Amino acid sequence: MPRREPLLLTALLWAGCNGQRDATILPYDGDGGLQGVGDPGTSGKPGGLPCDVQQLLSQYCWSCHSSPPVGKAPTALVGYADLAGPSVTQPAKSMAQVAVERMQNANAPMPPSPPAPTPQAIASFAAWVSAGLPMGNCTPPDGGTNPYDTPTVCTSMNTEPYITDDGSSGMNPGVSCARCHSVNGGGEARGFEVAGTVYPSAHEPDLCAGAAGVGATVVITGADGQVFTLQVGYSGNFNLSSRRATVARPYKAEVHYQGRVRAMATPQTNGDCNSCHTVTGANGAPGRVMLP
């Protein structure tokens, strides 16, 4: 069974073979009183932020500026102390001041790829900075941590039915599909334009059934704008047969699940997703393709 999603969700990651970190934008589920905010004077700890500021950070920044930071992010931006502290690159300014400048910078924006915060959200954040960073009392969301800092586990506890070469769409989850299913096909194997396995957690072993029967889809958008929606099958696998269509490279990929989206911001050319999204990650990928 997929792991239970927390009530308040943070941005997660899906990295491609080129090592680029890509943000998943998840819906924000509300706010509340100051409960368990931790010490707002401690860097890397949530708490002390107004809800509109926290909402922007959780949706658009925490995919990299988590605690600890991931990718090439220089610092966490999960709590008041992080925003009020001096900038790593411009010590005379606070991190919040520099964050506003980067969000408003058309040449070097943050986040570096769409989607971006709305002008209204940026204006609200800027007004908070101009007011001198008054502390807020929003309940910290159950997130802001590195989603790939998890143990290796077969969440489904289901391996036996899938360790066969039976030609089915559920065969060998987690394993490189191109070993048999090259674009031109090999022997009786159908060629795949794009194929891989979606998992509920970051580090799941080969031949472990993935996110099966949860209604997730993988959406592929070719360089020519053509869109393909692929169902995630009973072992977590998804594929697009090369006999069905040709995907114009480089393509974009998204995982859709229960109204949430995990989007690869960097277009890809390699259609064998499991060759990079291995149990521990390869070629810059941090681990498995995960549900958002």
Secondary structure, DSSP 8 states (H G I E B T S, - for coil): ------SS----B---TT----BEE-------S--S---TTSTT--BS--HHHHHHHHHHTTTTSSSS--TT--S--SBHHHHHSB-SS-TTSBHHHHHHHHHT-SSS-SSSSSS---HHHHHHHHHHHHTT---------S--S-TT------TT---GGGSS--S-TTSSTTS-GGGT--TT-BTTB--EEEEEEEESSS---TT---STTS--EEEEE-TTS-EEEEE--TTSEEEEETTT----SSBEEEEEETTEEEE-SS-B---BGGGTS-SS--TT--S-EE--
